[in-house]
Amino acid sequence: MARKLFGTDGIRGRANQWPITPDLAMKVAMAVGLSFRKGNHRHRVVIGKDTRLSGYMIETAMVAGFTAVGVDVFMTGPIPTPGVAMLTRSLRCDFGVMISASHNPFFDNGIKIFGPDGYKLSDEIEAEIEGLVAQDLGDRLAASADLGRAKRVDGVQDRYIEFAKRTLPRNLSLAGLRVVVDCGNGAAYRVAPDALWELGAEVVKIGVEPDGRNINDGCGSTAPGLLQKKVHEVRADIGIALDGDADRVIIVDEKGKIVDGDQLMAVVAESFAEDGRLSRPGVVATVMSNLGLERHLAGLGLDLVRTQVGDRYVVEGMRAGGYNVGGEQSGHIVLSDYATTGDGLVAALQILSVLQRRGQPVSEICHRFEPVPQVLKNVRFKGGRPLENAEVQAAIRGGEEKLSGNGRLVIRPSGTEPVIRVMGEADDADLLGSVVDDIVAALGRAAA
């Protein structure tokens, strides 16, 4: 069955418009509760959220849906997505829910679901849930005496801070490091600065005053300009930018230069390899990761296994192949020794650990390879299938012929917003720009 609700990272859309409406959120909660209701024990779900205004609406609707089918609900308030994955396991819940649209603006929101093992759901389970949402579930509601209970749980943010700190060696201190952390006015606005301070760092924090509307607004991992300015202003050793739900991270070095997820994966993979901690000699990343990363890893005797875009597919590839390091260029770094999903804070701590042990500046540690010139452009569309347009197909074929043997193209619809992403990379930057521009122009005409 073709999925209509779920994209590459749960259900996402504009708040108070389909599919992010309270009535659908309640129906999704009922469907999820019924899908995971097995056995006679009291079933439990933990619900976390980021700082969006619409989070209250979606949370309340989902609580109604879960309790209606007899599921008890633990509400955490704002907490990073990896915190929900961790709590799903540690609180012995049957599943977990994160209400967030990650790096999107405040007017979007989303629903991410985790199974009892803390992993995001498979396509098959998501299809099963969609099937239930399409049904009338009135005759499957819990009896009056079996309704679920809901309560807010305290101290979960502190539990997540301790979890993140424990990913570092016990005797490692961040003393002597001046760290700027930009929490994007999102879910990590308290936990990230507190964790860094407790580990001994001098912390300068920005993006920690959420008001429901300023999440990812000119700050965080998708807008690191503010962080670059602050790193320069306070002469920091490193800048750390998280996105709205803190499952991705971007680093800024002491010179103000941005370090993306590809470079971070290279740093972690090298560090793990030196310590004998790589479970397999390689890294799992998506088709969007730079060709330079692939060449660099090959020079170290490590493979780069590519998956389709989405950290859930990276995790699936890691589990299938037995790898313990993976991620995305966008900053989703997955370290399966510690977490079941991308964790921006934990990834940043691993970089800080390398920084302290080597005693070198970030600009040296985090520049592991020279990226191959890469261009990414988005073409927004309102409907239809512009990728199937004959002119677009011809432009893609022509581009592939021009780049044959010297580069590659990745053209795909986004799984989280109505845009088609056109990514190309090649050693010849001028040729690459011409190829991408031709495809974007054709898509623009087809989408008009």
C-alpha positions in Angstrom: 0.0 0.0 0.0 1.4 3.4 -1.0 1.9 5.6 2.1 0.1 8.9 2.3 0.9 10.1 5.8 4.4 9.0 6.5 7.4 10.5 4.8 11.1 9.9 5.4 10.9 11.1 9.0 7.4 10.4 10.3 4.4 12.5 9.5 5.1 16.2 8.8 3.3 19.2 7.5 1.9 22.7 8.3 0.3 22.9 11.7 -3.5 22.9 11.7 -3.5 21.8 8.1 -3.8 18.2 7.0 -2.1 16.0 8.1 -1.0 18.0 11.2 -4.5 18.5 12.6 -5.8 17.6 16.0 -8.4 15.2 14.7 -5.8 13.3 12.6 -3.3 13.3 15.4 -5.8 11.7 17.7 -6.7 9.1 15.1 -3.0 8.4 14.5 -2.5 7.9 18.3 -5.4 5.5 18.4 -4.0 3.6 15.4 -0.5 3.4 16.9 -1.9 2.3 20.3 -3.9 -0.5 18.7 -1.0 -1.5 16.5 1.3 -2.0 19.5 -1.3 -3.3 21.9 -0.2 -6.9 22.5 -0.8 -8.9 25.7 -2.8 -8.0 28.8 -0.3 -5.7 30.5 -0.8 -1.9 30.9 0.6 -0.4 27.7 2.6 2.8 28.0 3.9 5.5 25.7 6.2 8.4 26.3 5.6 11.7 24.4 8.2 14.3 24.0 8.1 17.5 21.9 10.2 20.5 20.9 9.2 24.1 21.6 6.7 24.8 18.8 3.5 26.6 19.7 1.5 23.8 17.9 3.1 21.2 20.1 0.5 21.7 22.8 -2.3 21.1 20.4 -0.8 17.9 18.9 0.3 16.6 22.3 -3.2 17.0 23.8 -4.9 15.4 20.8 -2.5 12.4 20.9 -3.0 12.0 24.7 -6.8 11.8 24.0 -6.2 9.1 21.3 -3.8 7.0 23.3 -6.0 7.0 26.5 -9.1 6.2 24.4 -7.5 2.9 23.4 -6.3 2.1 26.9 -2.7 3.3 26.7 -1.1 5.1 29.6 0.8 8.3 28.7 4.0 9.8 30.1 4.6 13.4 28.9 8.1 14.9 29.1 7.7 18.4 27.8 10.6 19.7 25.6 13.3 17.1 25.1 15.6 16.1 22.2 14.3 13.4 19.9 17.1 11.0 21.0 15.9 11.6 24.5 12.5 10.1 23.6 14.2 7.1 22.0 16.3 6.6 25.1 13.3 7.0 27.5 11.2 4.6 25.4 13.6 1.9 26.4 14.5 3.0 29.9 10.9 3.6 31.0 9.9 0.2 29.4 7.3 1.8 27.2 5.7 -0.1 24.3 6.5 2.8 22.0 7.5 6.5 22.0 6.4 9.6 20.2 8.3 12.8 19.4 6.3 15.8 18.3 8.6 17.9 16.1 9.3 19.1 12.6 13.1 19.0 13.3 14.8 21.8 11.3 11.6 23.2 9.7 10.1 26.6 10.7 7.8 26.9 13.7 4.6 26.8 11.5 5.4 23.2 10.6 5.1 20.2 13.0 5.5 16.5 12.8 5.0 13.1 14.6 7.9 10.7 14.9 7.2 7.2 16.3 9.7 4.8 18.0 9.2 1.2 18.7 9.9 -0.4 22.1 13.5 -0.9 21.1 13.9 2.9 20.5 14.2 2.5 16.8 12.0 4.4 14.2 9.3 2.2 12.7 9.8 0.2 9.5 7.9 1.1 6.3 5.8 -2.0 6.9 4.6 -0.9 10.4 3.9 2.6 9.1 1.8 1.2 6.3 -0.1 -0.9 8.9 -0.8 2.3 11.0 -2.0 4.1 7.9 -4.4 1.3 7.2 -5.8 1.6 10.7 -6.1 5.4 10.4 -8.3 4.9 7.3 -10.7 2.7 9.3 -13.5 3.5 11.7 -12.0 2.6 15.1 -15.1 3.3 17.1 -15.7 -0.3 18.0 -12.1 -0.8 19.1 -12.0 1.8 21.9 -11.2 0.7 25.4 -14.0 0.0 27.9 -14.7 2.8 30.4 -12.8 1.0 33.2 -9.8 0.4 30.9 -9.1 3.9 29.7 -5.5 5.0 29.9 -4.1 7.5 32.3 -1.8 10.5 31.5 0.8 12.3 33.6 3.7 14.6 33.2 7.0 13.0 34.4 9.7 15.0 36.1 13.5 14.7 35.8 13.6 13.2 32.4 15.8 16.0 31.1 18.3 15.3 33.8 18.2 11.6 32.9 19.1 12.5 29.3 21.9 14.8 30.4 23.4 11.9 32.4 23.0 9.5 29.5 24.8 11.9 27.2 27.7 12.5 29.6 28.1 8.7 30.1 29.1 8.4 26.4 32.5 9.9 27.3 35.3 8.3 29.3 34.7 8.8 33.1 37.9 10.9 33.6 37.5 13.1 30.6 37.0 16.8 31.3 36.1 19.7 29.0 37.9 22.1 31.3 39.8 24.8 29.4 37.5 24.8 26.4 35.3 27.8 25.6 32.2 26.4 23.8 29.5 28.3 22.1 26.3 26.3 21.8 23.3 27.4 19.7 20.2 25.4 20.6 18.1 26.9 17.8 15.4 27.8 20.5 14.5 24.2 20.3 14.2 21.1 22.4 17.8 21.1 23.7 17.7 24.7 25.0 18.3 23.5 28.6 19.9 20.1 28.3 22.8 20.9 25.9 24.2 23.9 27.8 23.8 22.1 31.2 25.6 18.9 29.9 28.5 20.9 28.6 28.9 22.9 31.7 28.7 19.9 34.0 31.6 18.4 31.9 33.7 21.4 32.8 33.5 23.6 29.7 33.1 27.3 29.7 29.7 27.6 28.0 28.4 30.6 26.0 24.8 29.8 25.0 22.5 31.3 22.3 19.2 30.2 20.9 18.0 29.3 24.4 14.9 31.5 24.7 12.1 29.7 22.9 8.8 31.5 22.6 6.9 29.0 20.4 7.6 30.8 17.2 11.4 31.4 17.1 12.5 27.8 16.8 15.1 27.5 13.9 14.5 31.2 13.2 17.8 32.6 12.1 19.6 30.2 14.4 20.5 26.5 14.9 22.1 24.1 12.5 20.3 25.4 9.4 21.3 29.0 10.0 24.8 28.9 11.6 25.7 32.5 10.8 24.7 33.7 14.4 27.0 31.0 15.8 29.9 31.9 13.5 29.6 35.5 14.7 29.5 34.6 18.4 32.5 32.2 18.1 34.5 35.0 16.6 33.2 37.5 19.2 34.1 35.5 22.3 37.1 33.8 20.7 35.7 30.4 21.4 37.5 27.1 20.7 34.4 25.6 19.1 30.8 26.3 18.2 28.0 23.7 18.3 24.7 24.2 16.5 21.8 21.9 17.0 18.5 21.8 15.1 15.0 22.1 16.6 14.8 18.6 18.0 18.6 18.2 18.5 19.0 15.1 16.5 21.5 16.8 14.2 24.6 19.0 14.7 26.8 21.3 12.8 30.2 22.4 14.2 31.9 25.8 13.7 35.7 25.8 14.1 37.7 28.5 16.0 38.1 30.4 12.7 34.4 30.5 12.1 34.4 27.9 9.3 31.4 25.5 9.2 32.1 21.7 9.6 29.3 19.5 8.1 28.2 16.0 8.9 30.6 14.4 6.4 33.7 15.8 8.1 32.3 14.8 11.5 31.7 11.2 10.4 35.3 11.1 9.2 36.6 12.4 12.5 34.5 9.9 14.5 35.4 7.0 12.2 39.1 7.7 12.4 38.9 8.0 16.2 37.0 4.8 16.6 39.3 3.0 14.2 42.4 4.1 16.1 40.8 2.9 19.4 39.6 -0.4 17.9 36.0 0.5 18.4 34.7 0.2 14.8 32.4 -2.8 14.7 32.9 -3.0 10.9 35.6 -1.3 8.8 33.3 1.4 7.4 30.6 4.0 7.7 27.0 4.1 6.6 25.9 7.4 4.9 23.3 8.5 2.4 23.6 9.2 -1.3 24.0 12.9 -0.4 27.3 12.5 1.3 30.3 14.0 -0.5 32.4 11.9 -2.8 35.4 13.3 -0.9 34.3 11.4 2.1 34.1 8.2 0.2 37.6 8.7 -1.2 39.0 9.7 2.2 37.6 6.6 3.9 38.9 4.4 1.1 42.4 5.8 1.8 42.0 4.6 5.4 40.8 1.1 4.3 37.2 1.9 5.3 34.1 1.5 3.2 31.3 4.0 2.6 28.0 2.2 2.4 25.3 4.5 0.9 21.5 4.4 1.6 18.6 6.5 0.5 18.1 9.9 2.3 16.8 9.8 5.9 18.5 8.9 9.1 16.1 6.0 9.6 17.5 4.4 6.4 21.0 5.0 7.7 20.1 3.2 10.9 18.6 0.3 9.0 21.8 0.0 6.9 23.9 0.1 10.0 21.8 -2.6 11.7 21.8 -4.8 8.6 25.5 -4.6 8.1 26.7 -4.4 11.7 28.2 -0.9 11.5 28.3 1.4 14.5 29.0 4.7 12.8 26.8 6.4 10.3 25.0 9.6 9.5 24.1 12.3 7.0 25.9 15.3 5.6 23.2 17.5 7.2 24.5 16.6 10.6 22.5 13.5 11.7 25.3 11.4 13.3 24.3 8.0 14.5 26.5 6.1 16.9 24.8 2.9 17.6 27.0 2.1 20.6 25.1 4.8 22.4 21.9 5.6 20.6 19.3 4.3 18.2 18.9 7.5 16.3 20.8 10.7 15.4 22.0 12.6 18.5 23.4 16.0 18.0 24.7 16.4 21.6 26.3 13.0 21.8 28.0 13.5 18.4 29.3 16.9 19.5 30.7 15.3 22.7 32.6 12.8 20.7 34.2 15.6 18.7 35.1 17.4 21.9 36.6 14.2 23.3 38.9 14.0 20.3 39.7 17.7 20.7 40.8 17.3 24.3 42.8 14.1 23.7 44.8 15.5 20.7 45.2 19.0 21.9 44.8 20.4 18.4 42.4 23.1 17.2 39.1 22.2 15.6 40.2 23.6 12.3 42.9 20.9 12.1 41.0 18.0 13.7 37.7 18.5 11.7 39.2 19.1 8.3 39.8 15.5 7.3 39.4 15.8 3.5 38.9 18.3 0.7 35.2 18.1 -0.4 34.5 17.5 -4.1 32.6 20.6 -5.4 28.9 19.9 -4.7 25.8 21.9 -5.6 22.4 21.4 -4.1 19.4 23.3 -5.3 15.7 23.0 -4.4 12.8 23.4 -6.8 9.4 24.0 -5.1 6.3 22.5 -6.7 2.6 22.5 -5.9 1.5 19.2 -7.4 1.8 16.7 -10.2 5.0 14.7 -11.0 7.5 17.1 -12.5 10.2 14.4 -12.4 8.3 12.4 -15.0 8.2 15.4 -17.5 9.9 14.5 -20.8 12.0 17.7 -20.8 13.2 17.0 -17.3 14.1 13.5 -18.1 16.1 14.6 -21.1 17.9 17.2 -19.0 18.8 14.6 -16.4 20.1 12.1 -19.1 22.1 14.9 -20.7 23.6 15.8 -17.3 24.6 12.3 -16.5 26.3 11.9 -19.8 28.4 15.0 -19.3 29.4 14.0 -15.8 30.0 10.3 -16.7 33.0 9.0 -14.8 33.8 12.4 -13.2 30.8 13.1 -11.0 27.3 12.1 -10.1 23.7 13.4 -9.8 21.1 12.7 -7.1 17.7 14.1 -7.9 14.8 13.3 -5.6 11.6 14.7 -4.1 12.0 15.7 -0.5 10.3 13.4 2.1 9.5 16.3 4.4 8.4 19.3 2.2 7.1 19.9 -1.4 10.4 20.4 -3.1 12.6 18.4 -5.5 16.2 18.4 -4.5 18.8 18.5 -7.2 22.3 17.6 -6.0 25.4 17.2 -8.2 29.1 16.8 -7.5 32.1 16.7 -9.8 35.7 17.7 -9.9 34.9 20.2 -12.6 32.9 22.9 -10.7 32.0 24.9 -13.9 30.7 21.8 -15.7 28.8 20.8 -12.5 27.1 24.3 -12.2 26.0 24.2 -15.8 24.5 20.7 -15.5 22.6 21.5 -12.3 21.3 24.8 -13.7 19.9 23.0 -16.8 18.1 20.5 -14.7 16.7 23.1 -12.3 15.5 25.2 -15.2 13.7 22.2 -16.7 12.1 21.3 -13.4 11.0 24.9 -12.9 9.2 24.9 -16.2 7.6 21.6 -15.5 6.5 22.7 -12.0 5.1 26.0 -13.1 
